[in-house]
Amino acid sequence: MLKSEEIKALFALFGSASAKIEGLECWSARELQKLLGYMPIFCRQLI
């Protein structure tokens, strides 16, 4: 289970990755990939 401090830190990271466009909160897929720990396909092929 996540600790309260960890939840607050993750919430802040996701909040900082968002942008408001015409009043809508949006996220870039590239920014979300970084936050979620995804590696590009070419990196996975090298492992």
Secondary structure, 3 states (H helix, E strand, C coil): CCCHHHHHHHHHHHHHCEEEECCEEEECHHHHHHHHCCCCHHHHHHC
